[in-house]
Amino acid sequence: FLSCPLLLPPPLSPARSLATPSLLAHARHRRRRRRRRRRRRRRRRRRRHTRHARESASEFRVPGSGFRVASCEFRAPSPHSAGWTEGGGKKDGKQGKRKACLLLRYPMHAMALRRRWPFHAIVRGKALSKYQTLKAGAPLATTAHSRGVSSYLLKGTKTVFRAPNGFEVKCPDVNAAEHNVYDPATLEVISSVPEMGAEDATEAIQVCEEAMGPWSRKPAQERSGILERLCQLMHQNKEDLAHIITLECGKPLAEATGEVAYAASFFKWFAEEGRRAYGNVIPANSPSKRMMTVMQPVGVCAAITPWNFPAAMITRKLAPALATGCSMIVKPAEDTPLSALAIQNLAEEAGVPPGVIATITSSRENTVEIGDVLCESFTVRKLSFTGSTHVGKLLAAKCAGTVKRVSLELGGNAPFIVFDDADVEKAAEGAIASKFRNSGQTCVCANRIFVHKKVYSAFTEALSRKVEGLKVGHGLDSGVTQGPLINKQGFEKAKNHIEQAVSSGANTVLGGDSPADLKGYFINPTILTDVTPDMIFGAEETFGPIAGLIPFERDEEVIRWANDTTAGLAAYIFTRDVHRAFKVSERLQYGMVGVNDGIVSAENAPFGGIKESGLGREGGQEGIREYLDVKYMCFGGFE
């Protein structure tokens, strides 16, 4: 039976006969290892293409869109561009350096481009039936995105200012008209920035909405680390940033350097506060329920900022927004756009993803239509504004249509009260700090200086002596402490206040005129005596280096005069009597009161006013709450 050949099994091949289970496993391992090597080679090749594309990318605008699509040089054929040249023509498939545009077939290839290329564009509108090159002249409306690539590379950039130490201020090249930025001390053009409008504002809202999702999902610790790096970058570049502020705003270089430090402090403060945006666990009213609250970002925010603190007024709004996970559209004043662009440049360098911050620059002519877009957009869920009371009321009314949250820091009419028991020298120092900082162009400047009759002469003499030591000139010149007013409108308003006060009986102790040897909008520091509460100082915010001294006799009288205004931002009192200090502070109808101190602003304290001086608070623990929504969650079904 065993010798029957039909029943014997077929002979094994030599290789098969030696293939033990361990050898077969080893062969499978070698195949897997070869596949892994091939995958690594492909990844290295893609990274090489990406790196070269970032180095040699050129951009062009797609008509009908504010964004740019990149055309890139590459050293090996790409699966999405092989055989196509920049103009869309054919070329042989040889290896080597060639130019090619990103190609897209909608919607199939959008995800492929996202995976395989550092840029991708999603065509919105009709689907394309064949490969099509995105080039100038193509009637496509696109939205550009990036993976690890600056938004400036996608839109294109241009350098609009270069500081002495090499820091470059860049802005998106949107192929728009430009408006000039002037040095108020010399009236010379220092830069030109894009003249953006309503379309650009709409696109900025869309970009911020798309960028906010990934940014808000980052852990609070990660966002905090980015803000701390941004704070460090501002300190590292403080000389260049201060130079920019002095040129476009006019304030002396020493004050501008202090503003940079003050502006950076908000990133440091809110980096820490962002980690502590705690919710609450609420004791349930039923055994079957669990109740809690969480804090969530309010949404896309918009900030409209003034020119008098072009850096600090932005960071005071931007820092809490970024810390909570919001994105923000920044509309700086038409006079001072360079500081806003510089902060955005540094933010992206620190790690803030492109699109989280969008800066819109424009002249006064386009500001209204941009404001309308920001107020009427339902996507924008919060508007923060610092500026005049008149404009703030208009913005609040427009925001009511979409019931968005509003923060307003509006005009002030600050009283500065010197009681008969005050230290006259310290009071004069406080008046210098409060009244003549930034040439009197701050919202918390002492606008009405009330001095008790017993110390009126002594205070006038002390203040005059200190004001005589102020030096007027260009902010970059050595020793200058008083710069120009920002523009012609501010200059004419300050001159008008002096003329009206003098015509009503006030006496000029110092100043009242302009330096003859200076070209810009300069006014010499001015002291007026025998001013009465019914003069123009009592009704309007001066915003200039003009101190009007009003005598008083009784506490009740000065408190009544101080509160006789629709404004309620800041007030100052100087007294040695602690009981009087508490009593007067409590009765003054103002959001902030400085006692024996002429400067009340700090990053860790709430800044804001009451009455017609605004809504909400900036800075301190209260500042971050303006950018958070409280969500209550109730879980049932517990047995």
C-alpha positions in Angstrom: 0.0 0.0 0.0 2.7 2.4 0.9 4.5 1.6 -2.3 1.6 2.8 -4.4 2.8 6.0 -6.2 -0.7 7.4 -6.6 -1.1 7.7 -2.8 2.2 9.5 -2.1 2.0 13.2 -1.4 3.6 15.5 -4.1 7.3 16.3 -3.4 8.0 19.7 -1.9 10.2 22.3 -3.6 13.6 22.9 -1.9 12.6 26.5 -0.9 9.2 25.3 0.3 10.6 22.5 2.2 12.9 24.8 4.2 10.2 27.5 4.9 9.5 27.1 8.6 7.0 29.3 10.3 9.8 31.5 11.7 11.2 32.0 8.2 7.8 32.9 6.8 7.4 35.5 9.6 10.8 36.9 8.8 9.9 37.3 5.2 6.7 39.1 6.1 8.7 41.4 8.4 11.1 42.2 5.5 8.2 43.1 3.2 6.7 45.4 5.8 10.1 47.0 6.4 10.4 47.7 2.6 7.0 49.2 2.6 7.8 51.4 5.5 11.0 52.6 3.8 9.1 53.4 0.7 6.6 55.4 2.7 9.4 57.3 4.5 11.0 58.1 1.1 7.7 59.5 -0.1 7.2 61.6 3.0 10.7 63.0 2.7 10.1 63.8 -0.9 6.8 65.6 0.0 8.5 67.5 2.7 11.3 68.5 0.3 8.6 69.7 -2.2 6.9 71.6 0.6 10.0 73.3 1.9 11.1 74.3 -1.6 7.6 75.6 -2.4 7.6 77.8 0.7 11.0 79.2 -0.3 10.1 79.9 -3.9 6.4 80.6 -3.9 5.0 83.4 -5.8 1.4 84.6 -5.4 -1.2 86.0 -7.6 -4.7 87.3 -6.9 -7.8 85.4 -8.1 -10.2 88.0 -9.3 -13.3 88.4 -7.2 -11.5 87.3 -4.0 -9.3 89.0 -1.5 -7.1 85.9 -1.3 -4.2 84.7 -3.3 -3.4 81.3 -4.7 0.3 80.3 -4.8 2.2 79.1 -7.9 5.3 77.2 -6.8 8.5 75.9 -8.2 9.1 72.3 -7.5 11.9 69.9 -8.3 9.9 66.7 -9.0 6.5 66.2 -10.6 3.6 66.5 -8.3 0.6 64.2 -8.7 -1.6 67.3 -8.9 0.5 69.4 -11.2 2.6 67.1 -13.4 2.6 68.1 -17.0 1.2 71.6 -16.4 3.1 74.8 -16.5 2.2 78.1 -14.8 0.1 79.3 -17.8 -1.7 76.0 -18.1 0.3 74.6 -21.1 1.7 71.1 -21.4 5.3 70.3 -20.7 7.2 67.0 -20.8 7.3 64.8 -17.8 11.1 65.0 -17.2 12.4 65.3 -13.7 13.8 68.6 -12.8 12.9 72.2 -11.8 9.7 73.6 -13.4 6.9 76.0 -12.6 3.4 74.8 -11.9 0.2 76.1 -10.5 -2.0 74.3 -8.0 -4.6 72.3 -9.8 -8.0 71.5 -8.5 -10.9 69.4 -9.5 -13.9 70.1 -7.3 -14.8 68.5 -5.0 -12.8 65.3 -5.3 -9.3 66.8 -5.0 -9.8 69.2 -2.2 -8.8 66.7 0.5 -6.0 65.4 -1.7 -4.5 68.9 -1.9 -4.9 69.3 1.8 -3.0 66.1 2.5 -0.3 66.4 -0.2 0.4 70.1 -0.6 1.1 73.0 1.7 -1.6 75.0 0.0 -5.1 74.2 -1.1 -8.0 76.1 -2.5 -11.7 75.2 -2.2 -13.7 76.5 -5.1 -17.1 77.7 -4.1 -19.6 77.8 -6.8 -20.1 75.5 -9.8 -18.1 72.2 -9.9 -15.3 72.0 -12.4 -15.6 69.2 -14.9 -11.9 69.0 -15.6 -8.6 70.0 -14.2 -8.2 73.8 -14.3 -5.3 76.0 -13.5 -6.0 78.7 -11.0 -4.3 81.7 -12.6 -4.9 85.4 -13.1 -8.0 85.9 -15.2 -9.7 82.8 -14.0 -13.3 83.7 -12.9 -13.2 81.8 -9.6 -14.2 82.8 -6.1 -11.9 81.0 -3.7 -11.1 80.8 -0.1 -7.4 80.1 0.7 -6.2 78.0 3.6 -2.8 77.0 4.9 -1.1 74.2 6.7 1.7 75.7 8.7 2.1 78.6 6.2 1.7 82.3 7.1 -1.5 83.9 5.9 0.7 86.6 4.4 2.1 83.9 2.0 -1.3 83.0 0.9 -2.5 86.6 0.4 0.8 88.1 -0.5 2.6 90.7 1.6 4.4 93.9 1.2 6.6 95.8 3.6 5.1 99.1 4.5 7.7 100.3 7.1 11.2 99.3 8.2 12.3 100.3 11.7 15.9 101.4 12.5 16.8 98.0 14.0 15.5 96.0 11.1 11.9 95.2 12.2 9.7 95.2 9.2 6.0 96.0 9.3 4.1 93.9 6.7 0.6 94.1 5.6 -1.5 92.0 3.2 -1.1 93.0 -0.5 -4.8 93.2 -1.5 -4.2 95.2 -4.6 -6.3 98.0 -3.2 -5.8 101.8 -3.3 -3.6 103.2 -0.5 -3.8 105.9 2.0 -0.9 107.7 3.5 0.3 107.7 7.1 1.7 111.0 8.3 4.1 112.1 11.0 2.1 114.7 12.9 5.3 116.4 14.0 6.6 117.1 10.4 3.5 116.5 8.3 5.6 114.1 6.1 4.4 110.8 4.8 6.1 107.9 6.6 4.2 105.0 5.0 1.2 104.0 2.9 -1.2 101.2 3.8 -4.0 99.5 1.8 -7.3 101.4 1.6 -9.7 98.5 2.5 -13.4 98.6 2.4 -16.6 96.7 3.1 -15.6 93.7 0.9 -12.4 93.3 2.8 -14.2 93.5 6.1 -16.6 90.8 5.0 -13.7 88.5 3.9 -11.9 89.2 7.2 -15.0 88.0 9.1 -15.1 84.8 7.1 -11.5 84.1 7.7 -11.7 84.8 11.4 -14.8 82.5 11.7 -12.9 79.6 10.0 -9.8 80.1 12.0 -11.5 80.4 15.4 -12.6 76.7 15.5 -9.1 75.2 15.7 -7.8 78.1 17.9 -10.6 77.7 20.4 -10.1 73.9 20.6 -6.5 74.4 21.6 -5.9 73.8 25.4 -5.8 76.9 27.4 -2.2 76.2 28.4 -1.1 76.1 24.8 -2.8 79.4 24.0 -1.3 80.8 27.2 2.2 79.8 26.1 1.7 81.6 22.7 0.6 84.8 24.5 3.6 84.7 26.8 5.9 84.3 23.7 4.1 87.3 22.2 4.8 89.3 25.3 8.5 88.4 25.1 8.7 89.3 21.4 7.2 92.7 22.1 9.9 93.3 24.8 12.6 92.1 22.4 11.4 94.6 19.7 10.4 97.4 22.1 12.8 99.9 20.5 11.4 99.5 17.0 7.8 99.4 18.2 8.4 102.6 20.2 9.9 104.2 17.1 6.8 103.3 15.1 4.5 104.7 17.8 6.4 108.0 18.0 6.4 108.5 14.2 2.7 107.8 13.6 1.3 109.1 16.9 3.7 111.9 17.8 4.3 111.1 21.5 7.8 111.3 22.9 10.0 108.2 22.6 10.2 107.7 26.3 6.4 107.6 26.6 6.2 105.3 23.5 8.6 102.9 25.1 6.5 102.9 28.2 3.4 102.2 26.1 5.1 99.1 24.6 5.8 97.7 28.0 2.2 98.5 29.1 0.8 96.9 25.9 2.9 93.8 26.4 1.8 93.4 30.0 -1.8 92.6 28.8 -0.5 89.5 27.0 1.3 88.4 30.1 -1.7 89.1 32.4 -4.3 87.4 30.2 -2.1 84.5 29.5 -2.4 83.7 33.2 -6.0 84.6 33.4 -6.9 82.3 30.4 -5.8 79.3 32.5 -8.3 80.2 35.2 -11.5 80.6 33.2 -13.3 78.3 35.6 -16.8 77.0 35.5 -18.8 75.8 38.5 -20.4 72.7 39.8 -23.9 73.6 41.2 -25.5 71.6 44.0 -28.4 69.9 42.3 -32.0 70.4 43.3 -32.8 66.8 42.7 -31.0 63.5 43.4 -31.4 62.5 39.8 -29.6 65.6 38.4 -26.1 66.9 38.0 -25.7 70.7 37.3 -22.7 72.6 36.2 -21.6 75.7 34.2 -18.7 76.0 31.7 -17.1 79.1 30.2 -16.9 79.3 26.4 -15.5 81.9 24.0 -18.1 84.4 22.9 -17.2 84.1 19.2 -15.7 86.2 16.5 -14.9 89.6 18.0 -14.2 93.0 16.4 -12.1 95.9 17.9 -12.2 99.5 16.8 -9.3 101.3 18.4 -8.1 105.0 18.7 -4.9 106.6 17.8 -3.7 108.0 21.2 -2.5 104.6 22.4 -2.0 102.7 19.1 -0.5 99.6 20.7 -2.0 99.4 24.2 -5.6 100.0 23.1 -5.3 97.0 20.8 -3.6 94.6 23.2 -6.1 95.4 26.0 -8.8 94.0 23.7 -6.8 91.4 21.8 -5.1 89.6 24.7 -8.3 88.5 26.5 -9.9 87.5 23.2 -7.0 85.3 22.3 -6.7 83.9 25.8 -10.3 82.7 25.7 -10.1 81.2 22.2 -11.8 84.0 20.2 -10.6 85.4 16.9 -10.6 89.1 16.3 -10.9 91.7 13.5 -8.9 94.8 14.4 -9.8 98.2 12.8 -7.1 100.6 13.9 -7.4 104.4 13.6 -6.6 105.8 10.2 -3.8 107.8 11.7 -2.0 104.9 13.4 -2.3 101.6 11.5 1.4 100.6 11.6 1.3 99.6 15.3 -1.7 97.3 14.7 0.1 95.6 11.7 3.3 95.2 13.8 1.4 93.5 16.6 -0.2 91.1 14.1 3.2 90.3 12.6 4.6 89.5 16.0 1.5 87.5 17.0 1.9 85.2 14.0 5.6 84.9 14.7 4.7 83.9 18.3 2.5 81.1 17.0 -1.0 82.6 16.6 -2.5 80.8 13.6 -3.1 82.8 10.4 -6.6 84.1 10.3 -7.1 84.4 14.0 -6.2 88.1 13.8 -7.3 90.2 10.8 -6.3 93.8 10.6 -8.3 96.2 8.4 -6.7 99.5 7.4 -8.5 102.3 5.8 -8.9 106.1 5.8 -11.7 108.0 7.5 -13.8 107.8 4.3 -14.2 104.0 4.4 -14.3 103.7 8.2 -18.1 104.1 8.3 -18.9 101.3 5.8 -16.4 99.0 7.6 -18.1 99.7 10.9 -21.5 99.0 9.4 -20.3 95.5 8.2 -18.8 94.7 11.6 -21.9 95.8 13.5 -24.5 94.2 11.2 -22.7 90.9 10.8 -24.3 88.1 12.9 -21.0 86.2 12.8 -19.4 88.9 14.8 -20.7 88.3 18.4 -18.8 91.1 20.2 -17.7 94.6 19.4 -15.2 96.5 21.5 -14.8 100.2 20.8 -12.6 102.9 22.3 -13.3 106.4 21.1 -15.7 109.3 21.2 -19.1 109.1 22.9 -20.9 110.2 19.8 -19.5 107.3 17.7 -19.9 104.8 20.5 -23.7 105.6 20.6 -24.0 105.0 16.9 -22.1 101.7 17.1 -24.2 100.5 20.0 -27.4 101.3 18.1 -26.2 99.4 15.1 -25.1 96.4 17.2 -28.6 96.1 18.7 -29.9 94.7 15.4 -27.9 91.5 16.0 -28.0 91.7 19.8 -24.2 91.3 20.0 -22.2 92.0 23.1 -20.7 95.5 23.3 -17.8 97.0 25.3 -17.5 100.8 25.0 -14.8 102.9 26.5 -15.9 106.4 25.6 -15.0 110.0 26.3 -14.2 111.5 29.7 -14.3 114.8 31.4 -12.1 114.0 34.4 -12.2 116.3 37.4 -8.9 116.8 39.3 -9.6 118.0 42.8 -6.9 119.5 45.1 -8.2 120.0 48.6 -6.8 122.4 51.1 -4.9 119.8 53.1 -3.2 118.3 50.0 0.6 118.1 49.5 0.8 120.8 46.8 4.1 119.5 45.2 2.7 116.0 44.9 -0.5 117.3 43.5 1.4 119.3 40.9 3.3 116.2 39.9 0.1 114.3 39.7 -1.4 117.0 37.5 1.6 116.9 35.1 1.2 113.1 34.8 -2.5 113.2 34.3 -2.9 116.4 32.2 0.2 116.6 30.1 0.9 112.9 29.3 0.8 112.4 25.5 0.3 116.2 25.2 -3.1 115.9 27.0 -4.5 113.4 24.5 -5.8 110.6 26.7 -9.3 109.7 27.7 -8.4 109.9 31.4 -6.7 113.3 31.2 -7.6 115.8 33.9 -9.9 118.1 32.0 -11.2 120.3 34.9 -8.7 121.1 37.7 -10.5 122.2 40.9 -8.2 123.8 43.4 -9.2 125.0 46.9 -8.8 128.7 47.3 -6.4 128.3 50.3 -3.8 126.5 48.1 -4.8 128.0 44.7 -1.8 130.4 44.5 0.7 127.8 45.8 -0.6 125.1 43.4 -0.5 127.5 40.4 3.1 128.4 41.2 4.2 124.8 41.6 2.4 123.7 38.4 3.8 126.6 36.4 7.3 125.8 37.5 7.0 122.2 36.4 5.3 123.0 33.1 8.1 125.4 32.3 10.4 122.5 32.4 8.5 120.6 29.6 10.3 120.5 26.2 8.2 120.7 23.0 9.5 119.1 19.9 9.6 116.0 17.7 9.2 112.8 19.8 12.5 111.3 18.5 14.6 114.3 19.7 16.5 114.0 22.9 14.8 115.4 26.0 11.5 116.1 24.4 8.5 115.6 26.7 5.7 117.2 24.7 4.9 116.1 21.1 2.4 117.4 18.6 -1.4 116.9 18.5 -2.4 114.1 16.2 -4.1 116.1 13.4 -5.5 119.3 12.2 -8.9 118.7 13.8 -7.4 118.2 17.2 -5.2 121.2 16.8 -8.0 123.5 15.9 -10.2 122.2 18.7 -7.5 122.9 21.3 -6.9 126.4 20.0 -10.6 127.1 20.0 -10.9 126.0 23.7 -8.1 128.5 24.6 -9.7 131.3 22.7 -13.1 130.8 24.2 -11.8 130.6 27.7 -9.8 133.7 27.4 -12.7 135.6 25.8 -14.8 134.5 28.8 -12.4 135.9 31.4 -9.7 133.4 31.9 -6.1 134.5 32.3 -3.2 132.9 30.5 -0.3 132.1 32.8 1.8 130.1 30.4 1.5 129.0 26.8 -1.6 129.6 24.7 0.4 129.7 21.4 2.3 127.4 19.1 6.1 127.2 18.7 7.2 129.3 15.7 10.1 127.0 14.7 8.1 123.8 14.5 6.0 122.7 11.5 3.6 120.2 12.9 0.4 120.5 15.0 2.2 121.8 18.1 0.7 123.8 21.0 2.8 125.0 23.9 1.7 123.6 27.3 -0.9 126.1 28.6 -2.1 127.1 32.1 -5.2 129.2 32.5 -6.4 130.6 35.8 -9.7 132.1 36.9 -11.6 129.5 34.9 -15.2 128.9 35.9 -17.3 125.7 35.6 -19.5 127.1 33.0 -16.7 127.6 30.5 -16.1 125.2 27.6 -13.8 123.0 29.8 -16.8 122.0 31.8 -18.8 120.7 28.8 -16.2 119.3 26.4 -13.2 117.1 26.6 -10.2 119.2 25.5 -7.7 116.6 24.4 -4.8 119.0 24.4 -2.0 120.3 26.8 -4.3 122.9 28.4 -4.8 123.1 32.1 -7.7 125.3 33.3 -7.6 125.9 37.1 -11.0 126.4 38.8 -11.1 127.7 42.4 -13.6 126.2 45.0 -14.3 126.6 48.7 -16.5 123.8 50.0 -16.4 120.0 49.6 -20.1 119.8 48.7 -19.6 122.5 46.0 -16.7 120.7 44.3 -18.4 117.3 44.4 -21.5 118.8 42.7 -19.4 120.5 40.0 -17.4 117.3 39.4 -20.5 115.2 38.9 -22.2 117.8 36.7 -21.4 116.0 33.5 -22.7 113.2 31.4 -19.2 111.6 31.4 -18.1 109.3 34.1 -14.7 107.7 33.3 -12.0 108.8 35.7 -11.5 111.3 38.6 -8.6 112.4 40.8 -8.5 113.7 44.3 -5.5 114.9 46.4 -5.9 115.0 50.2 -4.1 113.9 53.3 -7.4 113.1 55.1 -8.2 109.4 54.7 -11.8 110.0 55.8 -12.3 112.7 53.2 -10.6 110.5 50.6 -13.1 107.7 51.2 -16.1 110.0 51.4 -15.4 111.9 48.2 -14.3 108.8 46.3 -17.6 107.1 47.1 -19.7 110.2 46.1 -17.9 110.8 42.8 -19.9 109.3 39.9 -17.0 107.9 38.0 -15.8 104.4 37.1 -12.2 105.0 38.4 -10.9 107.3 41.1 -7.2 108.0 41.7 -6.4 109.2 45.2 -3.1 111.0 45.4 -2.2 109.4 42.1 -2.3 110.8 38.6 -2.1 107.5 36.7 -4.6 104.8 37.4 -4.3 102.5 34.5 -2.8 99.0 35.0 -3.2 95.6 33.3 -4.4 93.9 36.5 -7.1 96.5 37.3 -10.5 97.0 35.6 -10.6 100.0 33.3 -13.9 101.5 32.3 -16.5 104.2 33.0 -20.1 104.7 33.9 -22.9 107.0 32.6 -22.0 108.0 29.0 -18.4 107.0 29.3 -19.1 103.4 28.4 -20.1 99.9 29.1 -18.0 96.9 30.4 -14.4 96.7 31.7 -11.0 96.0 30.2 -8.1 94.6 32.2 -8.1 92.8 35.5 -10.2 89.8 36.3 -13.2 91.5 34.9 -11.6 92.0 31.5 -11.6 88.3 30.5 -15.3 87.9 31.3 -16.2 90.2 28.5 -15.1 87.5 26.0 -16.7 84.5 27.7 -20.2 83.1 27.6 -21.6 81.1 30.5 -23.1 77.8 29.5 -25.3 75.9 32.0 -25.6 72.2 31.6 -28.0 69.9 33.5 -27.6 66.2 33.4 -30.6 64.0 34.3 -31.4 60.3 34.7 -29.2 59.6 37.7 -30.7 57.0 40.0 
